[in-house]
């Protein structure tokens, strides 16, 4: 078996000419038929005693096909090793015309894509902005208030609408005198002044009472998600049926007990909220810094990537989108999700993945056992029995692989930050949550 390579127009595509001996194919075919004959039950012959010619009549084509496949696989593997290639996917094989100079051989062409040569990034040229965020007492107060609001109850009142009241209304909206899709509702409920409706709408209903009817104008923002309404001035007619006053639970030990706090009351609830909020803030700040590092690496990377990997990633992203939408109850049976829509993002993901892989290999940044266990312990903090979670996760290959992937990324981030130009931005908790959300 011999092989040669030829240049191609693509920087990553390679073509190998594979030459296999007909004599080897014939010998392998005969051997395969002999092995098959020992197991076959052929009418008129004892089991395993059918003549080779009889076996060949029924299974000769199959045996030869397998022999050719095995020979090609061996020739291809030897060629890849000999030429130190790193295939990025399976080869495409086609049969070539016989060579008059080699009448005893069969010729094939294998077309493959290889991984690119990836230069190490210049860390000193990278500018990275990390985030610092401190949790304050005001943040804890705001979080506890959010918990109170999640347990609000309402009672019907006869006074005018105020902020935080829940309303039951009918409305009809028109643009240029014509009703528009989504602009009509009956028995619609919302809370005034919390941003659930457009600012002009919420401002207009404040002061109305049950039984009132009011007509007013609402300005849709230029960036409104419904493009047919973006920037338009609409006229709404609103009828208020009910005004409901909110009642928020008091922040006391009884409130804490509603969250399963058996000892320590409100003080313990506040301590738990602080612990969870600090963990969330730390994770979001860390992830924001990680994204900054990965974006900087990607901006410096300019190498070509194998189209086979890009296509596979685009297919995966399309299927993931379909599953996510179906999981939210959307009918996606006939919805088109062409992989081409995801090709640009898939290309970036593949390029970054190759770069990170090369950095890990070149700098020996593979995760070790202690780091993986520490990461699982960190993940387990949100579980009631963290130690039990760690024991289970260490023996669960899927969850362990997730932890290894996170540690690997963290190692790359640390390696980059050691030499990059790093600046730090201070954010309050609310800003961090909005930016990282």
N, C-alpha and C positions, 0 to 999 in steps of 0.2 A: 504494500500500500504506500502511495506517495501523495504529496500535496504541494500545491503552489498557491501564492496569493497574488491578486491583481489589484491595482488602484481603482477607486470608485469616486464619483463626484462628491459624495457626502464625506464630511470629515471623520465621521464615526463608522461608516459602513465599510465592511471588508468582504471580499469575495475569495473563497478558497476553491481551487480545483482539486477534487479528490479523485484519486485513481485507485481502483481495487482490481485485484486479479480475478479473472473469470474462473481460473482453476480453484482458487480459494472458495469462490461462491459455489462452484459445483460440489466441492468436497463438503462444504458446510450444509448444502442442500441434502446431499446423500445422508449425512449424519443425522440431520433432523428427521428425514423420512424413516430411517432405521429406528430412531427413538419413538416415533409415532407408531410404527408398525408393531412394537412390542406391547402396546396398550390397546390397539384397535381390535374390534370384533367385526370381522368381515364375513358375510354369508358364504358358506362353503368351505371355510377354513377354521381350524382351531384358533382360539384367542391368542393373538400375538404371533401367529405362524403364517400370515398372509405374505406372499412373495412381494419383494420390493417394487416390482413393476405394477402390481395391483394397487399398492398403496400410493404410488406415484400418480396413477391415473386419477385418483380422487383428491389427493392432497399435494400434488407436485407444485402447483402454483403458489399455494399457501406457504409451503416449506421454502421455496425459492425467495419469496417476498421477505420472509423472516430472515433468511440468510443474507440477503442484500442489505436489509435494515441493520442487522448486527454489524456487518462489515463497514457500512457507512458510519455508524455510530463510533466504531473503533477508529476509523480513519480520521473522522472529524475531531475526536478527543485528542488524538496524537498530534494533529496539526495545530490545534489551539495551544497545547502545552509547548510544542516545539517553537512556536512563534510568539509565545508569552502573551497571548491575547486574553482579555477579560470580557467575554461575551455578556451583553446586557439582556439577552433573551435567546430563545431557541432559534436555530438557523432555518432558513428557507432553502429547500433542496430542489434542484432541477437536474434532469438528465441531459448530458451533453452528447453531441454527435461523436461516434467512434473516431479515434485517431488512427490513421493508416499506419503510423509508425509504431503503434502499440496495439496490434490486433488482438492480443490476449488479455486486454484490460477493458474495464468499463470506467467511463468518466462521468463525474457529477460536479455540479457547482453549488457550493454552500454560501449563501449570503447572510451575513450577520451584522449586528451593530455591537460595538465595543464601548466600554466605559471610557470617558475622556481622561486625558491627563489633567489633573487638577493641581494648580499651584497653591501653596499655602498662602492664606491671606496675610496682608501686611497689617498687623495689629496696630502698629504705631500710627497708621493713617486713618484708623477708624475713630469716629466721634460718637460716643455713647452717652445718652442721658438716662440716668437712673432716677428713681423716685424715693423720697423719704416722706413718711406720713406718721404722725403721732395721734393716738387716740386720746381725746380729752373728755372731761366730765360732761361737757355739752353734748358730745357725741353719744355718750351713754344715756343722757336724758332724752335725746332725740330718738334713740333706738327703743327705749322703754315706752316713749309716747307712741311710736309706731305700733308696738305690741298692744297698747291700749286701744288704738284706733281699729286694729284688726278684730277686736271683741266688742265693737260698738253695737248698741241697740237703738231703735228709734220708736218714738211715739208721735201720733198725729197731733198737730197744734193748729191754731187758727190765726196766728200772727203772721206778719210778712216774712218772706224768705231771707235767711241770713247765711253767711258762710258756714259750711259743714252740714247744712240741712240736706235731707234727702227729699227729692221731688218726684212726683208722678205727674207726667205731662203728656199732652198730644202736641205734635208740631208738624208744620208743613213749610218746606223751604222752596223758594223759587229763584231762578236766575233769569233775568230779562223777561220776567212775567211767566216763565214756564217752570213747572215742577221738575226736579232733577232726581235721578236714581239715588236712593239712600236718603232723600230729603224729607221723608214722611214717616211718622211713627205714632202709634197710639199706646197709651199706658206705659210710656218709656220712663225708666227710673234712672236717676243719676244724683250724685252728691255735688252741691254747688260749691264752687270756689276751690276745687282741688285739682283742676286741670283736666278733667275728663272730657270737657267740651271746649270749643274755641273760646278765647278770652272775651270776645264781643258778646257771645251767646250767654256765658256765665254772668257777665256784668249786667246784662239786660234783665235777667230773671230775678236778680236780687231786689227785694222790695215788693215783689208780687205776692198775692195771697191766693188761697184756694178759691176757684171760681173766676179768677181774673183771666182776661184774654188780652194779649198784647202783640203788636206787630212792630218789628224792629229790623234793622240792617245788621248783617254780619259780614266782615271782610275776611275772605279766605287768604291765607298766606301764599306767597309766590311759590314756596316749596311744598305745597300741600300734596299729599300722596296721590289724590285723585287729580290727574292732570287736567281733566275737563273743568275742574273747579278752581284750580290754582290761580290766585290773583283776582278772582271774581268777587263782585259784591252781590250778596244774596239777601233776599227778604224772607224773614221767618214770621209765621203766625203761631203763637204759642198759647195753649190753654193749660192752666195749672189745675190739677184735680186734688192733689194732696200735698201738704207741707209736713214733713216729719222731722222732729227735733232729735238731735243725737244725744245719747247718754253714754259717756265713757266710764269704764270702771275705775275706781280709785286705786292709786298705786299703794297697796298695802299688803300685808301678809296673805290675805285671802286671794288677792290677785296672783301672788307668787304661787300659791297652792294650786291654782288652775293650770300651772305649767309643770306640775309634778314635784314642786319643791316641798319636801316633807319637814326639813329642818332649816332654820336660819332665815326663813321668811323672805321679805323684800331685799334684805341685805345680801342673802345668798343668790337670789335671782339677779341682782345687779352684778354680783361677782361673776356669775355664769355668763351674763351678757357681755361683760368686759372681756372675759377669756375668749369667747367665740368671736367677738368683733376684732380683737387684736389678731387672732389667727387668720380671719378673713382679710384684714387689711394687709398683713404680712404677705399672704399668698398673692393678693392682687398686685402689690408693689413689686414682688419678685417676678411675677409673670409679665408685668409691664416692662421691667428691665430686660427680661429674657427676649421679649419681642423686639426690643430696641437693638439688642445684639444680633439677633437673627436677621433683622431688616438690614443692618449695616453690613453683615457678611454677604447677604444676597446682592446688595447694591455693588459690592466689589467683585462679585463673581460674573464672569463673562464667557465661560466655556459653553460649548454646545452640549446638549443632552440627548440621549438616545430616544428616538421617537417611539420606540416600543414601550418604554417606561412611561412616557408622557401619555400615550394612548391608554395604557392600562390604568393610570391614575385618573384620567378624565372619565373613563368608564366607571371607576369606583366612586368618584364624586357624584356622577349623575345618578347612580343607583342609591347612594346615601341620601341625596336630596329627595329622591322619590320615596324612600322609606320614612324620612323625617316628616314629609308632608302627609303621607298616609297615616303616620302615627298621630298627627294632629287632627285626624278625622276628615281630611280633604280627599276628594275623589280624584285620584291620579291615574285611573285605569287607562284612559285614552290621552293623557297629557304627554306631550312630547318632551323628552329630556335629552336632546342630542348632545353627545359628549363634546362636540365642538364648542359648546357654550362654556365649558370648563377648561378648555385647552390652555388658555393663558395662565390661569391660576395653577393648573396641573404642572405646567412647565416650571413655574417658580418653586413649587413644592419638590419636584424631582431634583432640580438644580441644587436647592438648599440641602436636601437629603444626601445627595452625593458629596457635597462639600463637607457637611458635618461628619459623614462617614470617613472621609479622607483625613480630616483633622483628628478624629478619634484614633485612627490607625497610626498616623504619623507621630502623634504626641503621646500615644499609649494612655488614652483617657478612658479606657473601659471601666465600667463600674465594678467595684469589689464587693465582697460579701457584706462587710460592715456597713458600707454606704447604702446598699440595698435594704438591709434590715432597718437602718435608721430612717430611710424614706418611708418604709412600711409603718414604722412606729408613728411617724408624723401623719401619715394617712389615717392611721387608726385612732387619732385623737377625737374624731367625730363619732366614734362608736362607743357604746356603753361599756363594753369589755375590750379595751384596746389590746391587751396581751393576747387574748384569744384570737382576735383578728390577725395579729402578726403571725401567730403560729399557723393559722390556716393559710394566710397569704404566702408564706414562705414555701409551702408545699403545693400551692396552686400555681401552675405554670403561667396561666394567662395573667393573673394579678401580679405575679412576680415579674413578668415581662414588662408590665406597665410601669412598675417601680424602676426597673432597670433602665427603661427608656427615659424616664424623668431624670434619673441620676446622670445618665450619659449626657443629656442636654445641659444639666447644671455644670458638669465638668467642662463642657465646651465654653459655656458662658464665663466661668471662672478663668479659664485659660485666656479668653479674649480680653477680659477686664484687667488682667494683670499688666497688659502693655498698651491698651487703648487710651485715647484721650477721653476721660470720664468726667462728666459734669453731673451735678445732682439738683433736682428740682423738688421743692417742698410743696406738697399738696395737703389740703385738709381732707378729712374722710369723705365728705360729700362729693368733692371734686374727683377724688380717686375712684369712687364707685361709679361715677358717671363716665369717666374716661376709660376705665377698665371694663365697664359693662358692655 
